[in-house]
Amino acid sequence: MKLNGPFLIILATLMIDGIGVGIVFPIMPDLMERVGAANTAEGALWGGVLMSAYAAAMFLFGPIVGSLSDAFGRRPVLIAALATLTVDYVIMAMAGSLWVLLIGRVVAGMAGATYITATAYIADIAKPEERGAAFGMIGAAFGLGFVLGPALGGISSGWHITAPFWIAAALAGLNVGFGLFALPESLKPENRRPFGRRDLNPFATIARAFLIPGLAIPLICLFVFEFANMVYPTLWAFWGREVFGWDGFRIGLTLSAYGLLIAGVQAGVLPRLTKRFGDHKTLMLGIFAALVGLVGIGFTSAVWVVVIFLPIAALSDMAPPLMTAFAANLVGEDQQGVVQGVIASLSSVAAVIAPLVMTGVFEQFVNDTGVYLPGAPFLLGAVLIAMIIPLLMRMKSTGST
């Protein structure tokens, strides 16, 4: 699709949002200490609680946020979410206790962040055949910001421990300005639907989404893929330390390289492949790359093998935007928000459960089973993705190109 004004504004908004999210990561241990954590282990525990609280709030309120954008338009909901994130960063900068931080994270999760409404916005302005590539650009913009954020956070924390939060708040406030003064509304009044009491029940909304003809397949596939792919952010640092003895610098370097590869795939490779081969063939290529990457990394014990398989693994990130596009193409304009909200909700469930499963498998195969296989969680991810291949093939039969 053409990189017109509204599309570029959404991409800039998401990149800045990604910077704001990533900028706080390097100083989380110091933040936990500042608000009362007794030691690193307790700080890590509370850090996990904060992440889970955010994901749980996103799960409960994601469908509601999506339904609100279907009823009142994308622009006001997006601006409200960005304003809430601004307040959340200020709370984190000023917090003097863990409970205040917890409340701030829950409020941010309730806002639905920005990804839900931004994706629905793109679904409004993109043609059905262009949505896969457009959603890939969204992922690339957010991912690029997420790569730049930790570097900025590490530098600014040298000024003051709270500096990254104030910078994140300023960036979120800048996004509010983008929304207020430069972003037009994308959802026409005739394409909106009333917001009713049933939209306040996230479980009922999710259940209704699964009853929409054909929509259950991409939703299931997206959930399983996100669950399997959580092995990278969850275990990369621990796996790299266990297998190669990597220090923090090497772990950070490889994660940044992976993030840049994903951004390149979604912004550059995905549009070209979908244009040449169509959405479904490109999707299956991404799934094949996911299997190869997970199996290769799961069995490797040499750094040079990781160098080979990491770009292949990055190709797998073509799959989520294409599955999201397939889901978007199955519903009308008045349901784009709720569908994106349900997708975000399911992703949040994966983000809560998968780390528990993956770390448990890692511990078993490093310490307890008698079979030393640190890459076992990656192999589990490959098995899960292989299980959804029959469903992905059915997506083609229902009209995917």
N, C-alpha and C positions, 0 to 999 in steps of 0.2 A: 504494500500500500504506500501511498505518497506520504512523505514526512511533512505533513502540514502543521500549521500552528498549534492547534489543540493537542495533536499527537506528540509533538515535541515538548509541549508544556507538561504533559503527563509523564513523559520519559524523564524530564529534568526533575520533576517533583519526586519521582520514585528514586532517582539517583541520590538526591539530597536526603531523602528518607533513609536510604540504605546507609549513607554516611552517618546519619544520626544514630542508627541502630548499632553499627559496628564500632563507633567511636568510644563507646563505654566498655567494650570488652576488656581492653588491656588493664583497666584499673578496677575491675570487679573485686579482686582479692583485697586491694587497699580500701575499697568502699565498704566491704564486709567488716574489715577491721575497724573502720571509722565508726560504724554504727553498733559495734559491740560484740562481734564474733571473737571468741576466746582464742582461736587458733585457725590454721589453714583448713583443717578438716571441717571444723564447724562452719567456716566461711563458705567452703565448697557445698556443704549441705544446704545452707540457706540460699546460696546462689541457685541450686537446683530447685528449691522451693519456689523462688521467685519466677524461674522459667516455667515451672509447672502451673503456677497460679495464672500467669499470662496466657498459657496455652488453654487452660481450662476455661478462662473467661472468654477467650476467642471461640472456643467450641460452643459455649452457651449462647453467645451474642452475635456470632458471625451471621447466621441466617436472619436474625432480626435486623442487623445493619443492612444486609442485602435487600430485605423486604422494604425497609425505609427508603432506600435509594430507588426502588421500583415505584414507590408511591409518590415521593416528593422530589425526585430528580437526583442525579449523581452529584452535581456541584455542591448543594448545601450539605449533603452528608459527608462528602470528601473534606470540605472546609471544617466541619465540626470535628471529624476524626483528627485532622491535622492540629487543630487548636487544642484538642485533648492531649495529644502527644506533647505539645509544647508545655502544657501544664505539668505533665508527668515528668519531663526532664527537669523542670524547676523543682518539683518535689524531691527528686533523687538528689539534686544538688544541695538541697537544704535539709534533707532528712537527718534526724539525729537518732533514729531507732529503726530496728528491722521491721517493726510493724507498720511504720509509715511507708517504708519502701514497698512492703507487701500490698498495701492499699493502693499505692500509685501504680503498681504493675497490674493489679486487677482492673483498675479504671482504664488503663491503656488497652488491655485486652477487650474490655467491654466496647471500646470505641471501634473495634474491628480493624485497627491500624488503617492503612490506606490501600492495601493491595486489593481488597475485595471490590471497593468502589472504582478504583482505577481500572481493574480488569473489566468490570461491567461497562465502564465508559468506553473502553476500546471496542468492546463487543457492539456498542451502539454505532460507532462511527466507521467500523471496518466491514467490508463485505464478507459474507460467510466463507468464501474461499481464501480470504486474506487473514482470517483470524489466527490461524496457527502461527504464521510468521510474525504477526503483530504481538501476540502473547509472548513469543520468544524475545522480541525486543524489550518488552516489559521486564522479563526476567534478567536480561542482559544489563539494563539500566540499573535495576536494584542491585544486581550482583556486583557491578562495577563500584557502586557506592559502598557496598559492603566490604570490598577489598580496600578501598581508600580510607574508610572509616577507622580501622584499627591503627593505621599508621599515624593519622592525625591525632587519635586519642593518645597514643604513646608519646608523641611529641608534646602535646598540650598538657599532659599530666605532669610534666616537668615544671610547668609554671605554678600549678596548684592542683591538688587532688580533685577538686570539683570543676576545674576548667573544662574537661570534656563534656560535662553535663550542660554547662552554660552554652557551650558552642552548639551542642545538639539542640538545645532549646531555641537558639537563634536561627539555626537551619530550619527547624520545624516552623518557626514563625515566618521565615522567608517563604516557605511553602504555602502558608496561609495567605500571604500577600499574592503569590502566584494565582491561587484559587479565586481570590476576591476580585482581582483587577485584570487578569489575563485569560481566565478559563471560561469559555462559554458553556452553557448547559447542553448536554448531548441527548437527553431523553425527552422527546417531544411529548407535550401534554396528552395527546391522543393515545400514546403508547404506555401511559401509566395505569396503575391499578390501585384500588383502594387498599389502605392498610387496616386490617381488622384484628380482632382479638386473637384469632388463630395464629396470626403471624408472631405473637408474643411467645408462643410455645416452640422452642427450637427443635424439640424431639418430633413434634408433629410436622414441622416444616421439613425436616430431613426425611421423615417417612413419606411425605407427599412427593418429595423430589424423586425418591426411588420408585414411585408408582407411575411417574411420567414415562410413556412408552419409549423404550430404548435407552433411557438415561441411567438406569441402574448399572449397565455394563461399564461405561466410562468412569462412573463414580467408584465402583469397586476396584477397577484397574488403577485409578489414580491413588486410592488409599493404599493398596498393596505396594505400588511402586514407591510412594513416599515413605512407607514403613521400611522397605528394604533399603532405600537410599539414605536413610538416617544413619546407616552404619558409618558413613564418611565423617560427618561432624561429630558423632558420638565417640568414635573409637580411634580416629586417625592419630591423635596425639599419643594415646596409650599404646596402640599397635606399633607406631614408629619408635617409641621408646623401648618397647619390649624386643622388637625384631632387629632394629638397627642401632639402638642406643642413641637416638637423636636427642639433641637438646632443644630448648624452646625456640632458638633461632631457626634451626632446620625445620622444625615442625611448622612454624609460622611461614617460612619461605615456601614450603610445599603446599600449604593451604592457600596461600596467596596465588601461587602458580595455578592451582586447580581452579580457583575463582576466576582468574583471567582467562583460562581455557574455556570455562563455561560461558563467560560473557562473549568470547569470540565465536563460540559455536552458536549461541542463540541469536546473536546480532548478524553474523556473517554467513555461517554454514547453513543454518536452518532455512532462511528465506530462499537461498539458491536451490537447495535440494527439494523443497516443496514445490517450487516453480517448475522444476525439471521432472520430478517423479511423482508429485502429488502427496497429499497428506498421509495416506495410509502406508505407502511404501517407505516414506521417510520415518514414520512412527516405528515400523518394524525394524528399520535399520538402527534406530535409537535403542530399541529393546535388545537387539542382538549385541550392540556395543555394550549395553549394561551387563549382559551375561558374560561377555568376554572380559570386561574390566574387572568384575567382581571375582570371577574364577582366577584370573591371572594374578591379581593382588592377593587373593586368599591363599594361594600356594607359594608365593614368591618369598625368597629370603635374600634377594640381591637387589641393590639399589638401582642398577641399570635396568632391571626388569620393570621396576616401578616407573622409571622414566618413559618406558615404552607404553605401558598400560594406562598411565594417567590420562593422556590425550584421548585414548579410546573410551575410558570411563566418562570423560567430559562429554563425549558425543551422546551419551545416554540422556543428557538433560534436554535433548530435543523432544523427548517423550511427553513430559508433563504439559507443555503449552499446546501440543497437538491433541492430547486427550482432552484438555480443557476446551479447545476449539470445537472438538466433536460434540462435547456436552452443550456448549453454547449454541451450536447450530440445531440442536434438537428442541429448543424452546423459543417462544416468542420474545419480542422486545420487552414486554412487561414482566418477564421472569428472569432476565439476565442477572439482576442483582441478587435474587434469592439463590440462583444456581451457584454463583460465585461465592456467596456466603456459605452454602452447604459444602462446597469444595474446601474452603478455608477451614470450616469446622472439622471436616474429616482429616485434613492435614494436621490440625491441632491434636486430634486424638492420636495420630501416628507419632507426633512429636512427644507426647506424654508416655506412650507405652513402649515404643521401639527402643529408646535408650535403656529401659529396664531389662528388656529381653536381650539386646545385643551385649550389654555389659555382663549380664549373667552368663551368656554363652562364652564370652571371652574369658571370664574367670574360670569356668569349668575346664576349658581346653588349655589353660595356662597352668592351673594349679591342681585340679581335682580329678581329672578323668584318667590320668596315666597316659593319655595320648596328647602329646604336645603339638598343638596346632593353633597358634595365635590368630591365623587368618580365618578361623571357623565362622565368625560372624559374617564375613564377606561371602563365604560359601552359602550360608543360610540365606543371605539376601539374593543370591543367584537362584536358589531353589524357589523362593517366593515369586520372583519375576517369571521364572519358567512356568509356574502354575497358572499365570494369567494369560499366557500366549493363546490358548483356545478362545478366551473371551475377546482378545484383541482381534483375532481373525474374524469373529462374528461381527465386530464393528464394521468391517469392510462390507459384509453382506447387507448391512442396513443402510448403505449409501455413502460411506466414506470414499474419497477418491484415492 
